[in-house]
């Protein structure tokens, strides 16, 4: 009887509802009196594939610490996205720094026509059909991620008035 109870508690471990993905990992340094101080900066995207997504950025003395802190930040910075039939309700544009992004809804079956950063964020959010274009000339993944999040924040449910 005691063994049966132990087995049940092991099986009923609550599954992590959010999925995290490492978007960018950079070694950053700043100069101090004693020399260069090296740290690691991690950019994490966390989502539940059902309309919630967040981006977190943090730096730490080692990679594991940076990833852990960034994951915590991404869960704190969650936003809810209106998803209508596996796509977004309307076209949206946003800018962050030099990064510019445009997101367009697509018909069912078109798929995720997005590259790099936008693709990861849309997958984590649960958007299955979308078309996007990074208009800015920057390759900075962090700024592209923030521009994409800003664009997704602008989304509103389409209201029909007849």
C-alpha positions, 0 to 999 in steps of 0.5 A: 500500500505504501509503495502504491502511494509513492508511485502515484505521487511520482506520476502526478507531477504537475507538467510545466505549462509554459515552454521556454526557448533560448533566443540569444546568448551573448558574452558581454563585458564592461571594463572596470579598474581591475580589467574586463568583467565578463558576464553572459546575457540570455534572451528567453521566449516563453509561451504556452502555445495558446495565446500567451507569450513573454520575452525575458532578458537577464545577465549573469556570471555564468550561462545557467544563471543568465538563462534562469533569470531570463526565464523568470523575467519572461514569465513575468512579462507575459502578454495575452494575444488575441488569436482568431482561427490560428491567426491574428485578427488584423495587420499590425506594424511596430518599431523598437529601436532600429528594428521594424516588423510587420505582421499580417494574418493569413488564411488557414493552411498557409503556415508560419511565413516568418523568419528567425525571431518572429517565428520563435515568438509566434510558435510559442504564442500558438499562432499557426498561420501568419506572414511577417517581414522584418523591415529594419536593417538590424540583425539584433535578435533582442530588438527584433523580439521586442518589436514583435512583442510590441506589434502583438501588444497592439492587436485587438479583437476584430469587432463586427458592427452590422 
